[in-house]
Amino acid sequence: MWLFFIGAGGVTAMVTAALVQPLKGRTRKMLTFLIPGLALALYIMLGRPDLPGHPAGNGAETQARNDALLAQKPLRILKEQNPNDVGALAALGDLSLRTGHDKEAAAFYASAVKAAKAQHDPRLPFVREKLEKIKP
């Protein structure tokens, strides 16, 4: 992907050079490098043109966070239908932890521990361990 953008920058430089051909000397050289440089700076600051709002640098991290946020919706619906679903509560805790909401994750894990105790669920030790990792 980076090769594509480097190539696009080269094409931009050549087009710019053709456009500033009538200019002479220092002005021509300055514009030849200034325009592609500004385009690259805009790309780095604003992100990819085909994905507005996605900065160039942290694509994988942003994608993982967005995936976690999208996965929460069906789990929240499941939790509304059955507030004592240990699996849904634990999964919501995992996703909240992944998105950086530690307090919310601790609350989900605590609810999962409470529900697992009441139901004698075999997942109790695993959920309790996750809760203890958050609350030292």
N, C-alpha and C positions, 0 to 999 in steps of 0.2 A: 504494500500500500504506500509506503514511504517513497518507493521508486516512482510510483505514479505522480506523487506530488512534486518530487524533484524534477521529473520530466515536464510536468505542467509549468513549473517555475521557469524551466529553460525555454519553453515555448513562449511564455509570457515575456521573457527577456528578449527573445528574438523579435516578437511583434513590437515590443516597446522600442527596440533599436530601429526597426523600420519606420516607426512613426516619428521618431526624433531625428531621423536622418537629415532633414533640412536644417536642423540646429547645428551650431558650430561649437567646438572645443569643450570646455569644462561643463557647460550646461547640458550638452548631449550625453556626456559620460555620467553625470550625476543622475539625470533622469533615467538612463538605461538601467541603473542599479537600484534607484530609489523606488520605482513602481513595483518591481517584483518583491523587493524587501518589505514594502508596506503590505503587499498581499500575503506574504508569509507571516508577518506579524499579526495581521487580522485573523488568519487561520489559527495561529497558536492561541490567541486571546479568546476568540469566539467559538472555535470548534469547526467541525466538518460542515460543509454546506448542505449535505444531504441529511444530516442529523442536527438540526438547530438545537442549541442548548446543551450540546455534548462537547465539552472542551476536548482538545486534542490529547491531553496528557493521560487522564485516568479513565480510559474507556472500560477496561475490565472491572475495575472497582465499582464504577457507576452502574454497569450492567448487572453485577451481582446484587447490588443494593436494590435496583429496580425489580429484579426477579424476586427477591425476598418480599418486597412490598406487594407485588402482584399475587404472590402465593398466600398472603395473609387473608385476602378477602374470602375465599371459600372456607378457610378454617374458622374465621370469625362467624360465618353463617352457621357452620356446624356447631360451634360453641353456643350460639344463640338457641339452636334447636335442642341441644343437650349440654347444659352448663357443666355437667360432671364427666364429660368425655376426657379421660386422661390423655389419650393420644393427641386430641386436638389442642388441649391446654399445653402439653409438652412441646408440640410442634410450633405453637404460637410463641412459646418461650424461646425456642431455638431461633425463629425468624426475628423476634424482637432483639435478641442478642446480636444477631448478624447485622441488623440495621443500626446498632449502637444505642438501643433503648434498654439499658441495663435494669433500671427500676421496673419497667414494664415486664421485662423477662422474668425478674425475680417474683413479681406478683403472679404471673402465669405459672411458674414452677411451683410456687407455694400452693396455688389452687390445685394443681395437678397432684401434689403430694397429699393434700387433704382428701381429694376425691379418690386417690389410689388407696389410702388407708381405709376409707369408708367401704370401698368395694373389694378389699383384699386383692388388689390388682398386682400381678407379678412384676409390673414395671416400676413399682415403688422404689426399689434401691437405685435404679438408674436416674429417675427424676429427682430423688433426694440428693444424689451426687451432683447433678447439674445445679441444683439450688445452692448447695454448699460451695461450689466453685465460684458462684457469683458473690455470695455473702461469706467472706472469710471469717 
